[in-house]
Amino acid sequence: MRSFLFWGLTFVSIAFVVSTAHAQTSLTIEDSSIRHRVCHTMGNLDRLMHKDSQLASRMSLIERQTQTYLHEMTTQSVQPAEMVVTIPVVFHILYNTAAENISEAQIMSQLDILNEDFRRLNADQDDVWPQAADSQIEFCLASRDPQGNPTDGILRVSTNVSSFGANDAMKFSSQGGSDAWPASDYMNFWVCDLGSNLLGYAQFPGGPSATDGIVCNYTATG
């Protein structure tokens, strides 16, 4: 089961960065009032590439492993039974004001959107993009923390930081943020004030485990 979770998390990371990169491109055709609200996924990748000379080779290895896995799955004489992989999510809600401490209802609406999109249950689905499919991946709030204690999967952290920007500071308690839970077992989702008109960003597979996950501005969540 752990291997299914690994591939599920890998697929989710790829799906997030592809969709957010598409969003970054599509924003250029919107009206001027929102033109500068951007996704920072590709900018984050550039930053990490400059910091880590081995990142490109790790990303290439993951891509080869993924293609090998997909090939093996499609060429098996007996196809394995369908299995829905459920990924536990931990939301790190970082707030400096009451408005930034978003409600549980807003958090759950974000989970609902993820589940609809990844299971291809979204109301606006069509056949324009034939690659779209039910990924058999679902998301739920984590019910156990890394130590095995019960949790609701929502960490609310008061911070003195009024705006985080896009340098991953929100992912470290030492910088006013919240430390990631193990990326091999959870999907980390940070919600905070990003400032600079940023909507959010994701990290490609192969990046540092301590910063693996999704970041979203508190006004763009849900």
N, C-alpha and C positions, 0 to 999 in steps of 0.2 A: 504493500500500500504506500510505503514511503516513496518508492520510485515513481508511482503515479502522481504523488503530490509534487515531487521534484519537477516532472515534466509539465504538470499543470501550472506550477509557478513560473516555469520558464516560458511556457506559451503565453501566460497572462502578461508577463513583462514585455514580450515581443508585441502582443496585441495592443497594449497600452501605448507603447512608444510609436507604433505605426499609426494608430488612430489620432494620437496627439500631434504627431508630425503633420498628418493630413489636415488637422484643425488649424495648425499654424499656417499652412499654405492657403487654406480656404479663407482665412480671415482677411487676406489682402484684397478680396473683392467686396468686402462689406463696406457700409457707409463709414464716413470719417469719424463718427462718434465712437465706434468700437474698433476701428482699424488697428489701433495700437495695443489692444488687449491680446496678448500673445501667450502661446505655449513655449516653454523654454527647454523642451526635451533635447533638441539638437544642440542648443547652446551648452546644456549640461554635459552632453557627450563630448563636445569639443574641450570643455574644461577638464574632464576626467582623462581624456586622451593626452593632454599636455602634462598632467600630473603622473600618469602611469604609462610607461612605454610598452608594457606587456598587455595592456588592455585589448588592443586590436587583435593580437594573436589568441587571446582567450575567447573573444567574441567569435573569431573564425572557427575555433575548435568546437564551441557550443553549436554553431551552425552546422558543422559537419556531423556532429553527434545527433543532432535533431533530424537531419536529412536521412541518416542511416536508420534511426529508430522508425521514422515514417515509412521508409522503404521496407523494412522488415515487417512492419504491421500490415502493409498492403499486399505483401507477397506470401503471407502465411497461407497454407492450404486450408487450415481451419481458423477462421477468424475468431478472436476472443470475444466473449460476451461483452455487450456494452456496459460500461461502468461510468457513472457520473462521479467526477472528482469534486469534492467539496473543500474549498480552501478557507481556513479560518482567517478572519481579518481583525486586526487591531487598529482602532482609530486613535491617533494621538491628537487631541484637541488642545491647541495652544492658544491661550487667550490673554490679551492685555486689556480688553474692554468686555463688557457684558455681551455686546453684539457678536463678538468673535467666539464666545462660548456657545456654539450652535446647539440646537435642541436634538434630542434623541430622534424625533420625527424626521428632522432634516438628514441625519445620519442614515436612518433606515431607508429614506427615499433614495439615497445614493446607492445603497446595497440593492434596492429593487431595480434601479436602472442597470446596474452591472449584471444582475441575473437575467434581466430581460434581453440585454444585448448579447451576452455570451451564450444564452440558450436559444437565441433567435426568436424571441417571443415579443420583441418590440413592436409596437403598433404600426410603425412606419416602415416595416420590412417590405421589400419587393424583390423582384428578380433582375434588377438592373445590374447588380454586382453578383455574378454567378458563384463567386468563391464564398459568399456568405453561407454559413452553416451553423448548426447547433454544435458548439464546441464540447458539450457534455461537461462543462465546468460551471460550478455554482459557488457562491460566496455566502458565508455566514459570519456573524460575530463570534470571535473566539470565546469559548466557554471555560478554558483553562489557561492560566498564565504559564510562562516557561518553568516555573517551580511546581506546577501541578495544582495550584490553588484556584478555586472558582473565580471567575471574572465575567463581566458583562461585555468585555472586548472594547470598552471605551475608556481611555485614559484622559482625564481632564487636568491640564497642567497650567497653572497661572504663571505668566512670564512677565518680566520687565521689558522684554523686547517689543517695541511697538510695530516693527516691520522687519521681516526676516530677509527678504531678497531671495536670490537663487544660488546661494553658496553652500547649501546643505546644513547650515547652522541649526535649523530646526530639528535636526536628527540627533543632536547631542545635548544632554542635560547640562553639560559644562558650558554650553553657549546659550542657555536659556530655552533649550528645546526639550526633546524627550528621546531617550535612547531607543534604538530599534530592538524589537524582539527578534529572535533567530530567524533569519530570512529563509531557512530551509523548512521551517514549520509554520510560518505565518506570512501573510501579506501585510506589510506595514503601510498605513495610510495616514499621512500627516495633514492636518487642516490648520491653517494659520493665516495671518495677514502677510501676504507676499509683497505688497506694494508694487510700485513701478508698472502697474497695469498687467501684471502677470496672472494668468489663469491657473497655471500649475506646470508640473513637469514629471516625467517618469525616468527611471534608469534602465538602460539596456542590460540584458543578462551578461554577466562577466565582470560587472563593476564591483566595487567593494561591498561586502556583505553588510557592513555597518551602516551603509546608506541606501541599501536596496529597498525600493518601494515607490510609492506615489505621493506626490505633494500637490495639494490643491488649495487655492485661495478660499477663504471661508465663505465668500459670496458666490463662489462657483461650484460649491459642493451640493449635491442633491438636485 
